[in-house]
Amino acid sequence: MNGIHDLGGRDGLGAVAPPPEEPVWKAEWEKHAHTLFPMAFRAGMFGVDAFRYGMEQMDPVEYLTSPYYEHWLHSVQHHGIRTGHWDLAEVDERTRYYLENPDAPLPEDKDPDGELVAFIEAVVPAGAPASRDTGKAATFSVGDRVTVVSDAPRGHTRKAGYVRGKTGVIVMAHGEMVYPDTAGNSLDETSEHVYTVQFTAEDLWGAEAAEPNGTSTFDVWEPYIVPAAS
């Protein structure tokens, strides 16, 4: 994504200072927002990459000023409308009804046999593996010097702006993984080899701003990189 949603390497936003302790849920509604993800995932509304892209549809100001689980709500609503599971008028009407009738009973249980609960209990701890094995040969190997392609792809991508055009060395090869630039844009799933590339701080930020001897690593899918110029 080419916008404020790609925050990596941006200056002026201040340090990340997580509190030493915080509750799992900061508000009761966050629990319900969390359950929407596996429910919608199981219904086929999106995969993980498309879910991320749904959050990237938020207005930049709203994205920066809203709590984390509001991003989840926005994505589920976006894909629910996109796939025809509901329309915005229905969502607005249901919201209005419960705001005016907070003690009204909730809709009847759509999972009386506990299948959704069992699915959540299986998927949340284990995750949904992104590894694939189609037999595709890898173009690059550990030790290769590569440069991240400096372009601005439309739609969802995991190629962060701050590494575009930068050169580093492959330090790990992970095999094939789901390619977010297809899966995240609701295209047919494809897979590409993934590599961990190590960059020097100077290569990323310039000699004046870089910490001495610092390095950073970044995972790239094969279409993101080309052999470095000699």
C-alpha positions as CSV (number, residue, x, y, z in Angstrom):
1,M,0.0,0.0,0.0
2,N,1.3,3.4,-0.9
3,G,-0.1,5.6,1.8
4,I,-0.1,6.4,5.5
5,H,-1.0,2.8,6.3
6,D,2.7,1.9,5.4
7,L,4.3,3.4,8.5
8,G,7.6,1.6,8.5
9,G,10.5,4.0,8.4
10,R,8.4,7.1,8.6
11,D,9.9,10.0,10.5
12,G,8.1,12.3,12.9
13,L,5.7,9.8,14.5
14,G,7.7,9.4,17.7
15,A,9.1,6.4,19.5
16,V,7.1,3.2,20.0
17,A,6.7,2.9,23.8
18,P,4.5,-0.1,24.7
19,P,3.4,-0.2,28.4
20,P,5.1,-2.9,30.5
21,E,1.7,-4.4,31.2
22,E,-1.8,-4.0,29.6
23,P,-5.0,-6.0,29.5
24,V,-5.7,-8.3,26.6
25,W,-8.9,-6.4,26.0
26,K,-9.1,-2.7,26.7
27,A,-12.9,-2.6,26.2
28,E,-15.7,-5.2,26.2
29,W,-16.5,-4.6,22.5
30,E,-13.0,-5.6,21.5
31,K,-13.7,-9.2,22.4
32,H,-16.6,-9.2,19.9
33,A,-14.6,-7.5,17.3
34,H,-11.9,-10.2,17.6
35,T,-14.5,-13.0,17.0
36,L,-15.5,-11.4,13.7
37,F,-12.2,-12.3,12.1
38,P,-12.3,-16.1,12.4
39,M,-16.1,-16.1,11.7
40,A,-15.6,-14.1,8.5
41,F,-12.4,-16.1,7.6
42,R,-14.3,-19.4,7.9
43,A,-17.1,-18.0,5.8
44,G,-14.7,-17.4,3.0
45,M,-14.9,-13.6,3.0
46,F,-11.2,-13.0,3.0
47,G,-7.7,-14.5,3.8
48,V,-5.1,-12.8,6.0
49,D,-3.7,-10.6,3.2
50,A,-7.1,-9.5,2.0
51,F,-8.0,-8.8,5.6
52,R,-5.0,-6.5,5.9
53,Y,-6.0,-4.7,2.6
54,G,-9.5,-4.2,4.1
55,M,-7.9,-2.2,6.9
56,E,-6.0,-0.1,4.3
57,Q,-9.3,1.1,2.9
58,M,-9.7,3.3,6.0
59,D,-9.4,7.1,5.8
60,P,-5.8,7.9,6.8
61,V,-6.9,10.2,9.6
62,E,-9.4,7.7,11.0
63,Y,-6.7,4.9,10.7
64,L,-4.2,6.9,12.7
65,T,-6.6,8.0,15.4
66,S,-8.7,4.9,16.0
67,P,-8.1,1.9,18.3
68,Y,-6.6,-1.3,16.8
69,Y,-9.8,-3.3,16.8
70,E,-11.7,-0.6,14.9
71,H,-9.4,-1.4,12.1
72,W,-10.6,-5.0,12.3
73,L,-14.2,-3.9,12.3
74,H,-13.6,-1.8,9.2
75,S,-12.1,-4.6,7.3
76,V,-14.8,-7.1,8.2
77,Q,-17.4,-4.6,7.2
78,H,-15.6,-3.8,3.9
79,H,-15.3,-7.4,2.9
80,G,-18.8,-8.3,4.1
81,I,-20.2,-5.6,1.7
82,R,-17.8,-6.6,-1.1
83,T,-18.8,-10.3,-0.9
84,G,-22.5,-9.6,-0.5
85,H,-22.9,-11.0,3.0
86,W,-24.6,-7.8,4.1
87,D,-25.1,-4.2,3.0
88,L,-24.2,-1.0,4.7
89,A,-27.8,0.0,5.3
90,E,-28.4,-3.2,7.1
91,V,-25.3,-2.7,9.3
92,D,-26.4,0.9,10.1
93,E,-29.9,-0.2,10.9
94,R,-28.8,-2.9,13.3
95,T,-26.4,-0.5,15.0
96,R,-29.1,2.1,15.4
97,Y,-31.5,-0.6,16.9
98,Y,-29.1,-1.7,19.6
99,L,-28.1,1.9,20.4
100,E,-31.7,2.7,21.0
101,N,-32.5,-0.7,22.7
102,P,-29.4,-1.7,24.6
103,D,-31.2,-4.4,26.6
104,A,-32.8,-6.0,23.5
105,P,-31.9,-9.7,23.1
106,L,-29.2,-10.6,20.7
107,P,-30.0,-12.6,17.5
108,E,-30.4,-16.4,18.0
109,D,-27.2,-18.5,18.2
110,K,-26.1,-19.4,14.6
111,D,-23.6,-22.0,16.0
112,P,-25.7,-24.2,18.3
113,D,-23.3,-27.2,17.8
114,G,-20.2,-25.1,18.7
115,E,-18.5,-25.7,15.3
116,L,-17.4,-22.1,15.0
117,V,-16.0,-22.2,18.6
118,A,-14.1,-25.4,17.8
119,F,-12.7,-23.7,14.6
120,I,-11.5,-20.7,16.6
121,E,-9.9,-22.8,19.3
122,A,-8.0,-24.7,16.6
123,V,-7.0,-21.8,14.4
124,V,-6.1,-19.1,17.0
125,P,-3.3,-21.0,18.7
126,A,-1.9,-22.6,15.5
127,G,-2.6,-19.9,12.9
128,A,-3.2,-20.5,9.2
129,P,0.1,-21.6,7.6
130,A,1.1,-19.6,4.5
131,S,3.8,-22.0,3.3
132,R,3.2,-23.7,-0.1
133,D,5.2,-26.2,-2.1
134,T,4.5,-26.1,-5.8
135,G,8.0,-27.2,-6.8
136,K,8.9,-23.8,-8.2
137,A,12.7,-23.3,-8.3
138,A,14.1,-20.4,-6.3
139,T,15.9,-17.7,-8.3
140,F,18.1,-16.5,-5.4
141,S,20.2,-18.1,-2.7
142,V,21.7,-17.1,0.7
143,G,24.6,-14.8,0.1
144,D,23.2,-13.1,-3.0
145,R,23.2,-9.3,-3.1
146,V,19.8,-8.1,-4.2
147,T,18.0,-4.8,-4.7
148,V,14.4,-4.2,-3.9
149,V,12.5,-3.0,-6.9
150,S,11.6,0.7,-6.6
151,D,8.1,0.9,-7.8
152,A,4.7,1.9,-6.4
153,P,2.4,-1.1,-6.9
154,R,-1.4,-0.4,-6.8
155,G,-3.4,-2.2,-4.1
156,H,-2.0,-4.4,-1.3
157,T,1.6,-5.2,-1.1
158,R,4.1,-6.1,1.7
159,K,6.9,-4.3,0.0
160,A,7.4,-1.4,2.5
161,G,8.3,1.9,1.1
162,Y,11.5,2.3,3.1
163,V,13.2,-0.7,1.5
164,R,12.3,0.1,-2.1
165,G,15.4,0.8,-4.1
166,K,17.7,-0.4,-1.3
167,T,20.3,-3.1,-1.7
168,G,21.1,-5.9,0.8
169,V,22.2,-9.5,1.2
170,I,20.0,-12.5,1.5
171,V,20.6,-14.2,4.8
172,M,17.8,-16.8,4.9
173,A,15.6,-18.5,2.3
174,H,12.2,-19.7,3.5
175,G,10.7,-21.5,0.5
176,E,7.4,-20.7,-1.1
177,M,4.7,-18.6,0.7
178,V,1.3,-17.2,-0.3
179,Y,2.0,-14.1,-2.4
180,P,0.2,-11.1,-0.7
181,D,0.2,-9.0,-3.9
182,T,-2.3,-11.5,-5.4
183,A,-4.1,-12.9,-2.4
184,G,-4.4,-9.5,-0.7
185,N,-6.1,-8.0,-3.8
186,S,-8.7,-10.7,-4.0
187,L,-7.0,-12.4,-7.0
188,D,-6.4,-16.1,-7.4
189,E,-3.8,-17.3,-4.8
190,T,-0.3,-17.7,-6.1
191,S,2.9,-18.4,-4.2
192,E,6.5,-17.1,-4.4
193,H,9.8,-17.8,-2.7
194,V,10.5,-15.6,0.4
195,Y,13.9,-14.5,1.5
196,T,15.2,-12.5,4.5
197,V,17.4,-9.7,3.3
198,Q,19.8,-7.9,5.6
199,F,20.4,-4.2,5.0
200,T,23.0,-2.0,6.7
201,A,21.6,1.0,8.6
202,E,23.7,3.3,6.3
203,D,22.1,1.8,3.2
204,L,18.6,2.4,4.6
205,W,19.0,5.8,6.2
206,G,22.2,7.3,4.9
207,A,25.5,7.9,6.7
208,E,24.4,10.9,8.7
209,A,21.3,9.3,10.2
210,A,22.4,5.7,10.6
211,E,23.5,4.2,13.8
212,P,27.1,2.9,13.5
213,N,27.3,-0.8,12.5
214,G,23.5,-1.2,12.6
215,T,21.6,-3.6,10.4
216,S,17.9,-4.4,9.7
217,T,16.3,-7.4,8.1
218,F,13.2,-7.5,6.0
219,D,11.3,-10.4,4.4
220,V,10.8,-10.1,0.7
221,W,8.9,-12.2,-1.9
222,E,10.8,-13.0,-5.0
223,P,9.1,-10.6,-7.4
224,Y,10.1,-7.7,-5.0
225,I,13.9,-8.1,-5.8
226,V,16.4,-8.2,-8.6
227,P,20.1,-9.0,-8.6
228,A,22.1,-6.0,-7.3
229,A,24.2,-4.1,-9.9
230,S,27.8,-5.1,-9.6
